[in-house]
Amino acid sequence: MKKVLAVFMAFVFVLALAGCGQNTGEDVSASAAPTASPEPTPEPTPTPLPTLETDPLTGLETAYPGSRPVGITYVSDPEARPLWGISQAELIIEGLVSGDYSTITAVFPNSEDLPKAGPVGYGQDLGLQFLIPLNAIPVHKGKSVYASNILNLLTYQDLDGILGGKSVLAYDAERKALGYPEQYCWYTDRGLVASGLALYGTSAQGALVSLFQFGEGQTGEQPASQFEIIYSPGSTTRGYYDSESGKYRLEYGDGEEWTDPNLDKTASVDNVVILMSTTQTKDDGVTLDYDLSQGDACLIHEGKALSCRYIKGSATAPLQLVDENGDPITVNPGTTYLGIYGVYGQSVTFS
Protein backbone atom coordinates (compact mmCIF):
# COMPACT_ATOMS: atom_id res chain seq x y z
CA MET A 1 0.00 0.00 0.00
CA LYS A 2 2.98 2.28 0.59
CA LYS A 3 3.89 1.83 -3.08
CA VAL A 4 0.35 2.76 -4.13
CA LEU A 5 0.45 5.85 -1.92
CA ALA A 6 3.84 6.86 -3.35
CA VAL A 7 2.57 6.52 -6.92
CA PHE A 8 -0.57 8.45 -6.04
CA MET A 9 1.34 11.31 -4.38
CA ALA A 10 3.73 11.49 -7.35
CA PHE A 11 0.73 11.74 -9.65
CA VAL A 12 -0.75 14.58 -7.57
CA PHE A 13 2.63 16.35 -7.57
CA VAL A 14 2.85 16.15 -11.37
CA LEU A 15 -0.66 17.55 -11.68
CA ALA A 16 0.25 20.38 -9.32
CA LEU A 17 3.28 21.27 -11.44
CA ALA A 18 1.26 21.15 -14.62
CA GLY A 19 -1.31 23.51 -13.15
CA CYS A 20 1.18 26.14 -12.01
CA GLY A 21 1.45 29.27 -14.17
CA GLN A 22 4.81 30.58 -15.29
CA ASN A 23 5.94 34.10 -14.30
CA THR A 24 7.96 35.68 -17.13
CA GLY A 25 9.08 38.63 -15.00
CA GLU A 26 7.98 41.21 -17.63
CA ASP A 27 6.53 44.52 -16.35
CA VAL A 28 3.49 45.39 -18.43
CA SER A 29 2.34 48.99 -17.68
CA ALA A 30 -0.79 50.82 -18.63
CA SER A 31 1.23 53.10 -20.96
CA ALA A 32 2.54 50.24 -23.05
CA ALA A 33 1.95 50.56 -26.78
CA PRO A 34 -1.22 48.89 -27.94
CA THR A 35 -0.82 45.63 -29.74
CA ALA A 36 -3.01 43.76 -32.14
CA SER A 37 -5.62 41.55 -30.56
CA PRO A 38 -4.45 37.95 -30.62
CA GLU A 39 -6.27 35.48 -32.73
CA PRO A 40 -8.56 33.27 -30.64
CA THR A 41 -6.90 30.00 -29.76
CA PRO A 42 -8.77 27.09 -31.31
CA GLU A 43 -10.09 24.43 -28.98
CA PRO A 44 -7.67 21.50 -28.89
CA THR A 45 -8.87 18.27 -30.41
CA PRO A 46 -9.32 15.74 -27.61
CA THR A 47 -6.85 12.88 -27.76
CA PRO A 48 -8.84 9.66 -28.21
CA LEU A 49 -8.49 7.13 -25.43
CA PRO A 50 -6.41 4.12 -26.37
CA THR A 51 -8.62 1.11 -26.99
CA LEU A 52 -7.99 -2.56 -27.53
CA GLU A 53 -9.19 -4.09 -30.74
CA THR A 54 -10.20 -7.18 -28.78
CA ASP A 55 -12.16 -7.87 -25.61
CA PRO A 56 -9.71 -7.28 -22.72
CA LEU A 57 -11.26 -10.11 -20.69
CA THR A 58 -11.15 -12.82 -23.37
CA GLY A 59 -8.89 -11.72 -26.22
CA LEU A 60 -11.80 -12.29 -28.62
CA GLU A 61 -13.50 -9.81 -30.93
CA THR A 62 -15.50 -7.17 -29.07
CA ALA A 63 -18.73 -5.50 -30.10
CA TYR A 64 -18.02 -2.39 -28.01
CA PRO A 65 -14.39 -1.23 -28.33
CA GLY A 66 -13.36 1.04 -25.48
CA SER A 67 -16.23 0.02 -23.21
CA ARG A 68 -15.18 -0.51 -19.61
CA PRO A 69 -15.93 -3.91 -18.04
CA VAL A 70 -18.38 -4.15 -15.15
CA GLY A 71 -17.40 -6.10 -12.02
CA ILE A 72 -20.26 -7.21 -9.77
CA THR A 73 -19.77 -8.67 -6.31
CA TYR A 74 -22.26 -11.44 -5.59
CA VAL A 75 -23.74 -12.70 -2.37
CA SER A 76 -22.16 -16.16 -2.16
CA ASP A 77 -24.15 -17.56 0.75
CA PRO A 78 -25.71 -20.84 -0.48
CA GLU A 79 -29.14 -19.45 0.43
CA ALA A 80 -28.67 -16.75 -2.23
CA ARG A 81 -28.48 -19.21 -5.13
CA PRO A 82 -29.06 -19.27 -8.04
CA LEU A 83 -26.98 -16.30 -9.20
CA TRP A 84 -28.48 -14.14 -11.93
CA GLY A 85 -26.19 -13.60 -14.90
CA ILE A 86 -23.28 -15.74 -13.68
CA SER A 87 -23.15 -17.82 -16.89
CA GLN A 88 -22.67 -14.65 -18.98
CA ALA A 89 -19.64 -13.37 -17.05
CA GLU A 90 -16.33 -13.48 -18.92
CA LEU A 91 -14.21 -13.49 -15.76
CA ILE A 92 -15.11 -14.96 -12.37
CA ILE A 93 -12.89 -14.11 -9.38
CA GLU A 94 -13.23 -16.07 -6.15
CA GLY A 95 -11.40 -15.96 -2.83
CA LEU A 96 -12.13 -16.13 0.87
CA VAL A 97 -12.01 -12.72 2.55
CA SER A 98 -13.62 -13.44 5.91
CA GLY A 99 -16.31 -15.59 7.47
CA ASP A 100 -17.60 -18.90 6.17
CA TYR A 101 -18.19 -18.03 2.53
CA SER A 102 -15.90 -16.94 -0.27
CA THR A 103 -16.41 -13.71 -2.20
CA ILE A 104 -17.42 -14.09 -5.84
CA THR A 105 -16.91 -11.21 -8.27
CA ALA A 106 -18.17 -11.65 -11.83
CA VAL A 107 -16.82 -9.38 -14.56
CA PHE A 108 -18.85 -8.60 -17.67
CA PRO A 109 -17.39 -7.09 -20.86
CA ASN A 110 -19.43 -3.86 -20.91
CA SER A 111 -22.44 -2.10 -19.41
CA GLU A 112 -24.36 -1.93 -22.70
CA ASP A 113 -25.12 -5.68 -22.74
CA LEU A 114 -25.12 -6.26 -18.98
CA PRO A 115 -27.79 -8.81 -18.03
CA LYS A 116 -29.75 -8.91 -14.81
CA ALA A 117 -27.00 -9.74 -12.30
CA GLY A 118 -27.06 -10.56 -8.60
CA PRO A 119 -27.95 -10.87 -5.86
CA VAL A 120 -25.45 -8.05 -5.39
CA GLY A 121 -23.24 -8.40 -2.33
CA TYR A 122 -20.69 -6.65 -0.15
CA GLY A 123 -17.64 -5.16 -1.86
CA GLN A 124 -14.17 -6.29 -0.76
CA ASP A 125 -10.69 -5.00 -1.54
CA LEU A 126 -9.56 -8.42 -2.86
CA GLY A 127 -11.83 -8.12 -5.88
CA LEU A 128 -10.93 -4.47 -6.38
CA GLN A 129 -7.25 -5.38 -6.74
CA PHE A 130 -8.18 -7.14 -9.98
CA LEU A 131 -10.98 -4.81 -11.14
CA ILE A 132 -9.09 -1.52 -10.85
CA PRO A 133 -6.18 -2.53 -13.15
CA LEU A 134 -8.80 -3.47 -15.76
CA ASN A 135 -10.45 -0.04 -15.37
CA ALA A 136 -13.66 -1.92 -14.59
CA ILE A 137 -16.76 -0.41 -12.98
CA PRO A 138 -17.22 -1.99 -9.52
CA VAL A 139 -20.81 -2.63 -8.40
CA HIS A 140 -21.67 -3.77 -4.87
CA LYS A 141 -24.11 -3.21 -2.00
CA GLY A 142 -22.03 -1.75 0.79
CA LYS A 143 -18.30 -2.33 1.15
CA SER A 144 -15.60 -2.98 3.71
CA VAL A 145 -13.48 -0.20 5.16
CA TYR A 146 -10.52 -1.65 3.25
CA ALA A 147 -12.43 -1.44 -0.03
CA SER A 148 -13.36 2.16 0.82
CA ASN A 149 -9.73 2.97 1.61
CA ILE A 150 -8.37 1.85 -1.75
CA LEU A 151 -11.18 3.59 -3.67
CA ASN A 152 -10.69 6.82 -1.75
CA LEU A 153 -6.92 6.72 -2.09
CA LEU A 154 -7.15 6.39 -5.85
CA THR A 155 -10.28 8.57 -6.20
CA TYR A 156 -11.75 5.64 -8.11
CA GLN A 157 -15.54 5.77 -8.51
CA ASP A 158 -17.58 2.69 -7.68
CA LEU A 159 -21.33 2.09 -7.83
CA ASP A 160 -22.47 1.27 -4.29
CA GLY A 161 -26.13 0.40 -3.88
CA ILE A 162 -26.10 1.62 -0.29
CA LEU A 163 -25.14 5.12 -1.43
CA GLY A 164 -26.67 5.16 -4.92
CA GLY A 165 -29.91 3.47 -3.92
CA LYS A 166 -32.35 2.76 -6.72
CA SER A 167 -30.08 4.44 -9.23
CA VAL A 168 -27.82 1.38 -8.90
CA LEU A 169 -29.91 -1.54 -7.61
CA ALA A 170 -33.47 -2.84 -7.93
CA TYR A 171 -35.47 -5.18 -5.71
CA ASP A 172 -36.90 -8.44 -7.03
CA ALA A 173 -40.25 -8.90 -5.30
CA GLU A 174 -40.85 -12.26 -6.98
CA ARG A 175 -37.74 -13.72 -5.37
CA LYS A 176 -38.83 -12.34 -2.00
CA ALA A 177 -42.22 -14.01 -2.48
CA LEU A 178 -40.42 -17.33 -2.94
CA GLY A 179 -39.09 -17.01 0.60
CA TYR A 180 -35.64 -15.53 0.00
CA PRO A 181 -34.30 -13.14 2.67
CA GLU A 182 -34.57 -9.51 1.58
CA GLN A 183 -30.80 -9.06 1.31
CA TYR A 184 -30.69 -11.74 -1.39
CA CYS A 185 -33.19 -10.00 -3.68
CA TRP A 186 -31.19 -6.99 -4.93
CA TYR A 187 -29.84 -6.95 -8.47
CA THR A 188 -28.48 -4.62 -11.12
CA ASP A 189 -28.61 -4.54 -14.93
CA ARG A 190 -27.61 -2.39 -17.92
CA GLY A 191 -30.17 0.32 -17.21
CA LEU A 192 -29.27 0.58 -13.53
CA VAL A 193 -25.54 0.76 -14.21
CA ALA A 194 -26.19 3.48 -16.79
CA SER A 195 -28.21 5.50 -14.26
CA GLY A 196 -25.54 4.93 -11.60
CA LEU A 197 -22.82 6.21 -13.92
CA ALA A 198 -24.94 9.24 -14.74
CA LEU A 199 -25.48 9.91 -11.03
CA TYR A 200 -21.73 10.22 -10.48
CA GLY A 201 -20.85 11.70 -13.86
CA THR A 202 -18.70 8.67 -14.67
CA SER A 203 -18.07 7.42 -18.20
CA ALA A 204 -18.69 3.89 -19.44
CA GLN A 205 -15.77 4.37 -21.85
CA GLY A 206 -12.10 4.35 -20.95
CA ALA A 207 -8.60 3.05 -21.53
CA LEU A 208 -8.41 -0.71 -21.17
CA VAL A 209 -5.76 -3.26 -20.21
CA SER A 210 -5.86 -6.89 -21.32
CA LEU A 211 -6.34 -9.43 -18.54
CA PHE A 212 -3.69 -11.75 -20.01
CA GLN A 213 -1.38 -11.94 -22.98
CA PHE A 214 -3.80 -13.78 -25.23
CA GLY A 215 -2.76 -15.86 -28.23
CA GLU A 216 -1.86 -19.42 -29.05
CA GLY A 217 -1.80 -20.66 -25.49
CA GLN A 218 0.84 -22.71 -23.75
CA THR A 219 -0.43 -26.05 -22.50
CA GLY A 220 0.83 -28.11 -19.61
CA GLU A 221 1.34 -31.85 -19.41
CA GLN A 222 -0.26 -32.66 -16.07
CA PRO A 223 -3.80 -34.07 -16.39
CA ALA A 224 -6.46 -31.70 -15.12
CA SER A 225 -9.85 -32.83 -16.37
CA GLN A 226 -11.25 -31.66 -13.06
CA PHE A 227 -10.19 -29.35 -10.24
CA GLU A 228 -11.33 -28.56 -6.73
CA ILE A 229 -10.57 -25.55 -4.54
CA ILE A 230 -11.61 -25.68 -0.89
CA TYR A 231 -11.79 -22.09 0.35
CA SER A 232 -13.47 -22.90 3.65
CA PRO A 233 -15.76 -25.56 5.14
CA GLY A 234 -18.67 -23.63 3.62
CA SER A 235 -17.18 -22.80 0.21
CA THR A 236 -15.79 -25.25 -2.32
CA THR A 237 -15.68 -24.83 -6.09
CA ARG A 238 -15.17 -27.65 -8.58
CA GLY A 239 -14.75 -27.66 -12.33
CA TYR A 240 -15.24 -30.52 -14.79
CA TYR A 241 -13.82 -30.45 -18.28
CA ASP A 242 -16.19 -31.14 -21.17
CA SER A 243 -14.16 -32.13 -24.24
CA GLU A 244 -17.04 -31.33 -26.61
CA SER A 245 -17.36 -27.70 -25.55
CA GLY A 246 -13.74 -27.30 -24.42
CA LYS A 247 -14.98 -25.69 -21.20
CA TYR A 248 -14.94 -26.37 -17.48
CA ARG A 249 -18.43 -26.63 -15.97
CA LEU A 250 -18.56 -25.12 -12.49
CA GLU A 251 -20.11 -26.73 -9.41
CA TYR A 252 -20.35 -25.86 -5.74
CA GLY A 253 -19.00 -28.20 -3.10
CA ASP A 254 -22.40 -29.77 -2.50
CA GLY A 255 -22.65 -30.81 -6.15
CA GLU A 256 -25.07 -28.07 -7.18
CA GLU A 257 -24.19 -26.49 -10.51
CA TRP A 258 -23.53 -22.75 -10.90
CA THR A 259 -26.91 -22.25 -12.52
CA ASP A 260 -27.94 -18.94 -14.06
CA PRO A 261 -31.74 -18.45 -13.87
CA ASN A 262 -31.59 -15.85 -16.65
CA LEU A 263 -30.76 -18.52 -19.22
CA ASP A 264 -31.30 -21.71 -17.22
CA LYS A 265 -27.66 -22.40 -17.98
CA THR A 266 -24.63 -23.56 -15.98
CA ALA A 267 -21.61 -21.26 -15.78
CA SER A 268 -18.57 -22.65 -17.60
CA VAL A 269 -15.17 -21.24 -18.56
CA ASP A 270 -12.38 -21.89 -21.05
CA ASN A 271 -9.46 -21.19 -18.72
CA VAL A 272 -8.85 -21.74 -15.03
CA VAL A 273 -6.11 -19.76 -13.30
CA ILE A 274 -5.23 -20.48 -9.67
CA LEU A 275 -3.02 -18.10 -7.67
CA MET A 276 -1.19 -19.11 -4.50
CA SER A 277 -0.71 -16.31 -1.98
CA THR A 278 0.74 -15.92 1.48
CA THR A 279 -1.79 -14.40 3.85
CA GLN A 280 -2.18 -12.75 7.19
CA THR A 281 -5.07 -10.95 8.88
CA LYS A 282 -5.61 -7.22 8.57
CA ASP A 283 -5.71 -4.95 11.59
CA ASP A 284 -9.30 -5.91 12.40
CA GLY A 285 -8.07 -9.43 13.16
CA VAL A 286 -10.70 -10.97 10.87
CA THR A 287 -10.26 -9.89 7.25
CA LEU A 288 -7.64 -11.81 5.28
CA ASP A 289 -4.82 -9.85 3.69
CA TYR A 290 -3.40 -11.51 0.55
CA ASP A 291 0.12 -10.79 -0.66
CA LEU A 292 -0.47 -10.66 -4.40
CA SER A 293 2.90 -9.17 -5.34
CA GLN A 294 4.04 -12.52 -6.80
CA GLY A 295 3.74 -16.23 -6.27
CA ASP A 296 3.11 -19.66 -7.74
CA ALA A 297 0.26 -20.12 -10.18
CA CYS A 298 -1.40 -22.78 -12.30
CA LEU A 299 -3.03 -22.38 -15.71
CA ILE A 300 -5.56 -25.08 -16.58
CA HIS A 301 -6.88 -25.42 -20.13
CA GLU A 302 -8.25 -28.25 -22.27
CA GLY A 303 -7.79 -30.82 -19.53
CA LYS A 304 -4.13 -30.01 -18.82
CA ALA A 305 -2.40 -28.02 -16.09
CA LEU A 306 0.64 -25.79 -16.57
CA SER A 307 2.64 -24.73 -13.53
CA CYS A 308 3.81 -21.13 -13.73
CA ARG A 309 4.18 -17.97 -11.67
CA TYR A 310 2.37 -14.68 -11.40
CA ILE A 311 3.57 -11.13 -10.86
CA LYS A 312 1.26 -8.34 -9.80
CA GLY A 313 3.16 -5.93 -7.60
CA SER A 314 0.90 -3.22 -6.20
CA ALA A 315 -2.85 -3.33 -5.74
CA THR A 316 -3.32 -1.30 -8.92
CA ALA A 317 -0.92 -3.26 -11.12
CA PRO A 318 -2.22 -5.72 -13.73
CA LEU A 319 -1.83 -9.47 -13.28
CA GLN A 320 0.93 -11.16 -15.31
CA LEU A 321 1.49 -14.88 -15.79
CA VAL A 322 5.12 -15.81 -16.41
CA ASP A 323 7.24 -18.94 -16.69
CA GLU A 324 10.15 -19.85 -14.43
CA ASN A 325 12.42 -17.52 -16.46
CA GLY A 326 10.06 -14.58 -16.07
CA ASP A 327 8.90 -14.69 -19.69
CA PRO A 328 5.17 -14.03 -20.32
CA ILE A 329 2.79 -16.97 -20.54
CA THR A 330 0.38 -16.83 -23.47
CA VAL A 331 -3.22 -17.74 -22.63
CA ASN A 332 -5.74 -19.10 -25.10
CA PRO A 333 -8.57 -16.63 -25.78
CA GLY A 334 -11.72 -17.30 -23.80
CA THR A 335 -13.45 -16.89 -20.46
CA THR A 336 -11.62 -17.43 -17.17
CA TYR A 337 -12.23 -18.59 -13.61
CA LEU A 338 -9.62 -17.00 -11.30
CA GLY A 339 -9.22 -18.57 -7.87
CA ILE A 340 -7.03 -17.12 -5.08
CA TYR A 341 -6.03 -19.26 -2.11
CA GLY A 342 -3.29 -19.60 0.45
CA VAL A 343 -4.89 -19.70 3.87
CA TYR A 344 -4.06 -22.56 6.20
CA GLY A 345 -6.71 -25.22 5.74
CA GLN A 346 -7.43 -24.33 2.12
CA SER A 347 -6.41 -26.71 -0.65
CA VAL A 348 -6.29 -27.18 -4.41
CA THR A 349 -6.41 -30.51 -6.22
CA PHE A 350 -6.78 -31.48 -9.87
CA SER A 351 -6.59 -34.73 -11.78
C-alpha positions in Angstrom: 0.0 0.0 0.0 3.0 2.3 0.6 3.9 1.8 -3.1 0.4 2.8 -4.1 0.4 5.9 -1.9 3.8 6.9 -3.4 2.6 6.5 -6.9 -0.6 8.5 -6.0 1.3 11.3 -4.4 3.7 11.5 -7.3 0.7 11.7 -9.6 -0.7 14.6 -7.6 2.6 16.3 -7.6 2.9 16.2 -11.4 -0.7 17.5 -11.7 0.3 20.4 -9.3 3.3 21.3 -11.4 1.3 21.1 -14.6 -1.3 23.5 -13.1 1.2 26.1 -12.0 1.4 29.3 -14.2 4.8 30.6 -15.3 5.9 34.1 -14.3 8.0 35.7 -17.1 9.1 38.6 -15.0 8.0 41.2 -17.6 6.5 44.5 -16.4 3.5 45.4 -18.4 2.3 49.0 -17.7 -0.8 50.8 -18.6 1.2 53.1 -21.0 2.5 50.2 -23.1 2.0 50.6 -26.8 -1.2 48.9 -27.9 -0.8 45.6 -29.7 -3.0 43.8 -32.1 -5.6 41.5 -30.6 -4.4 38.0 -30.6 -6.3 35.5 -32.7 -8.6 33.3 -30.6 -6.9 30.0 -29.8 -8.8 27.1 -31.3 -10.1 24.4 -29.0 -7.7 21.5 -28.9 -8.9 18.3 -30.4 -9.3 15.7 -27.6 -6.9 12.9 -27.8 -8.8 9.7 -28.2 -8.5 7.1 -25.4 -6.4 4.1 -26.4 -8.6 1.1 -27.0 -8.0 -2.6 -27.5 -9.2 -4.1 -30.7 -10.2 -7.2 -28.8 -12.2 -7.9 -25.6 -9.7 -7.3 -22.7 -11.3 -10.1 -20.7 -11.1 -12.8 -23.4 -8.9 -11.7 -26.2 -11.8 -12.3 -28.6 -13.5 -9.8 -30.9 -15.5 -7.2 -29.1 -18.7 -5.5 -30.1 -18.0 -2.4 -28.0 -14.4 -1.2 -28.3 -13.4 1.0 -25.5 -16.2 0.0 -23.2 -15.2 -0.5 -19.6 -15.9 -3.9 -18.0 -18.4 -4.1 -15.1 -17.4 -6.1 -12.0 -20.3 -7.2 -9.8 -19.8 -8.7 -6.3 -22.3 -11.4 -5.6 -23.7 -12.7 -2.4 -22.2 -16.2 -2.2 -24.2 -17.6 0.8 -25.7 -20.8 -0.5 -29.1 -19.4 0.4 -28.7 -16.8 -2.2 -28.5 -19.2 -5.1 -29.1 -19.3 -8.0 -27.0 -16.3 -9.2 -28.5 -14.1 -11.9 -26.2 -13.6 -14.9 -23.3 -15.7 -13.7 -23.1 -17.8 -16.9 -22.7 -14.7 -19.0 -19.6 -13.4 -17.1 -16.3 -13.5 -18.9 -14.2 -13.5 -15.8 -15.1 -15.0 -12.4 -12.9 -14.1 -9.4 -13.2 -16.1 -6.1 -11.4 -16.0 -2.8 -12.1 -16.1 0.9 -12.0 -12.7 2.6 -13.6 -13.4 5.9 -16.3 -15.6 7.5 -17.6 -18.9 6.2 -18.2 -18.0 2.5 -15.9 -16.9 -0.3 -16.4 -13.7 -2.2 -17.4 -14.1 -5.8 -16.9 -11.2 -8.3 -18.2 -11.6 -11.8 -16.8 -9.4 -14.6 -18.9 -8.6 -17.7 -17.4 -7.1 -20.9 -19.4 -3.9 -20.9 -22.4 -2.1 -19.4 -24.4 -1.9 -22.7 -25.1 -5.7 -22.7 -25.1 -6.3 -19.0 -27.8 -8.8 -18.0 -29.7 -8.9 -14.8 -27.0 -9.7 -12.3 -27.1 -10.6 -8.6 -27.9 -10.9 -5.9 -25.5 -8.0 -5.4 -23.2 -8.4 -2.3 -20.7 -6.7 -0.2 -17.6 -5.2 -1.9 -14.2 -6.3 -0.8 -10.7 -5.0 -1.5 -9.6 -8.4 -2.9 -11.8 -8.1 -5.9 -10.9 -4.5 -6.4 -7.3 -5.4 -6.7 -8.2 -7.1 -10.0 -11.0 -4.8 -11.1 -9.1 -1.5 -10.9 -6.2 -2.5 -13.1 -8.8 -3.5 -15.8 -10.5 0.0 -15.4 -13.7 -1.9 -14.6 -16.8 -0.4 -13.0 -17.2 -2.0 -9.5 -20.8 -2.6 -8.4 -21.7 -3.8 -4.9 -24.1 -3.2 -2.0 -22.0 -1.7 0.8 -18.3 -2.3 1.1 -15.6 -3.0 3.7 -13.5 -0.2 5.2 -10.5 -1.7 3.2 -12.4 -1.4 0.0 -13.4 2.2 0.8 -9.7 3.0 1.6 -8.4 1.8 -1.7 -11.2 3.6 -3.7 -10.7 6.8 -1.8 -6.9 6.7 -2.1 -7.1 6.4 -5.9 -10.3 8.6 -6.2 -11.8 5.6 -8.1 -15.5 5.8 -8.5 -17.6 2.7 -7.7 -21.3 2.1 -7.8 -22.5 1.3 -4.3 -26.1 0.4 -3.9 -26.1 1.6 -0.3 -25.1 5.1 -1.4 -26.7 5.2 -4.9 -29.9 3.5 -3.9 -32.4 2.8 -6.7 -30.1 4.4 -9.2 -27.8 1.4 -8.9 -29.9 -1.5 -7.6 -33.5 -2.8 -7.9 -35.5 -5.2 -5.7 -36.9 -8.4 -7.0 -40.3 -8.9 -5.3 -40.8 -12.3 -7.0 -37.7 -13.7 -5.4 -38.8 -12.3 -2.0 -42.2 -14.0 -2.5 -40.4 -17.3 -2.9 -39.1 -17.0 0.6 -35.6 -15.5 0.0 -34.3 -13.1 2.7 -34.6 -9.5 1.6 -30.8 -9.1 1.3 -30.7 -11.7 -1.4 -33.2 -10.0 -3.7 -31.2 -7.0 -4.9 -29.8 -7.0 -8.5 -28.5 -4.6 -11.1 -28.6 -4.5 -14.9 -27.6 -2.4 -17.9 -30.2 0.3 -17.2 -29.3 0.6 -13.5 -25.5 0.8 -14.2 -26.2 3.5 -16.8 -28.2 5.5 -14.3 -25.5 4.9 -11.6 -22.8 6.2 -13.9 -24.9 9.2 -14.7 -25.5 9.9 -11.0 -21.7 10.2 -10.5 -20.9 11.7 -13.9 -18.7 8.7 -14.7 -18.1 7.4 -18.2 -18.7 3.9 -19.4 -15.8 4.4 -21.9 -12.1 4.3 -21.0 -8.6 3.1 -21.5 -8.4 -0.7 -21.2 -5.8 -3.3 -20.2 -5.9 -6.9 -21.3 -6.3 -9.4 -18.5 -3.7 -11.7 -20.0 -1.4 -11.9 -23.0 -3.8 -13.8 -25.2 -2.8 -15.9 -28.2 -1.9 -19.4 -29.0 -1.8 -20.7 -25.5 0.8 -22.7 -23.8 -0.4 -26.0 -22.5 0.8 -28.1 -19.6 1.3 -31.8 -19.4 -0.3 -32.7 -16.1 -3.8 -34.1 -16.4 -6.5 -31.7 -15.1 -9.8 -32.8 -16.4 -11.3 -31.7 -13.1 -10.2 -29.4 -10.2 -11.3 -28.6 -6.7 -10.6 -25.6 -4.5 -11.6 -25.7 -0.9 -11.8 -22.1 0.3 -13.5 -22.9 3.7 -15.8 -25.6 5.1 -18.7 -23.6 3.6 -17.2 -22.8 0.2 -15.8 -25.3 -2.3 -15.7 -24.8 -6.1 -15.2 -27.7 -8.6 -14.8 -27.7 -12.3 -15.2 -30.5 -14.8 -13.8 -30.4 -18.3 -16.2 -31.1 -21.2 -14.2 -32.1 -24.2 -17.0 -31.3 -26.6 -17.4 -27.7 -25.5 -13.7 -27.3 -24.4 -15.0 -25.7 -21.2 -14.9 -26.4 -17.5 -18.4 -26.6 -16.0 -18.6 -25.1 -12.5 -20.1 -26.7 -9.4 -20.3 -25.9 -5.7 -19.0 -28.2 -3.1 -22.4 -29.8 -2.5 -22.6 -30.8 -6.2 -25.1 -28.1 -7.2 -24.2 -26.5 -10.5 -23.5 -22.8 -10.9 -26.9 -22.3 -12.5 -27.9 -18.9 -14.1 -31.7 -18.4 -13.9 -31.6 -15.8 -16.7 -30.8 -18.5 -19.2 -31.3 -21.7 -17.2 -27.7 -22.4 -18.0 -24.6 -23.6 -16.0 -21.6 -21.3 -15.8 -18.6 -22.7 -17.6 -15.2 -21.2 -18.6 -12.4 -21.9 -21.0 -9.5 -21.2 -18.7 -8.9 -21.7 -15.0 -6.1 -19.8 -13.3 -5.2 -20.5 -9.7 -3.0 -18.1 -7.7 -1.2 -19.1 -4.5 -0.7 -16.3 -2.0 0.7 -15.9 1.5 -1.8 -14.4 3.8 -2.2 -12.7 7.2 -5.1 -11.0 8.9 -5.6 -7.2 8.6 -5.7 -5.0 11.6 -9.3 -5.9 12.4 -8.1 -9.4 13.2 -10.7 -11.0 10.9 -10.3 -9.9 7.3 -7.6 -11.8 5.3 -4.8 -9.8 3.7 -3.4 -11.5 0.6 0.1 -10.8 -0.7 -0.5 -10.7 -4.4 2.9 -9.2 -5.3 4.0 -12.5 -6.8 3.7 -16.2 -6.3 3.1 -19.7 -7.7 0.3 -20.1 -10.2 -1.4 -22.8 -12.3 -3.0 -22.4 -15.7 -5.6 -25.1 -16.6 -6.9 -25.4 -20.1 -8.3 -28.3 -22.3 -7.8 -30.8 -19.5 -4.1 -30.0 -18.8 -2.4 -28.0 -16.1 0.6 -25.8 -16.6 2.6 -24.7 -13.5 3.8 -21.1 -13.7 4.2 -18.0 -11.7 2.4 -14.7 -11.4 3.6 -11.1 -10.9 1.3 -8.3 -9.8 3.2 -5.9 -7.6 0.9 -3.2 -6.2 -2.9 -3.3 -5.7 -3.3 -1.3 -8.9 -0.9 -3.3 -11.1 -2.2 -5.7 -13.7 -1.8 -9.5 -13.3 0.9 -11.2 -15.3 1.5 -14.9 -15.8 5.1 -15.8 -16.4 7.2 -18.9 -16.7 10.2 -19.9 -14.4 12.4 -17.5 -16.5 10.1 -14.6 -16.1 8.9 -14.7 -19.7 5.2 -14.0 -20.3 2.8 -17.0 -20.5 0.4 -16.8 -23.5 -3.2 -17.7 -22.6 -5.7 -19.1 -25.1 -8.6 -16.6 -25.8 -11.7 -17.3 -23.8 -13.4 -16.9 -20.5 -11.6 -17.4 -17.2 -12.2 -18.6 -13.6 -9.6 -17.0 -11.3 -9.2 -18.6 -7.9 -7.0 -17.1 -5.1 -6.0 -19.3 -2.1 -3.3 -19.6 0.4 -4.9 -19.7 3.9 -4.1 -22.6 6.2 -6.7 -25.2 5.7 -7.4 -24.3 2.1 -6.4 -26.7 -0.7 -6.3 -27.2 -4.4 -6.4 -30.5 -6.2 -6.8 -31.5 -9.9 -6.6 -34.7 -11.8 
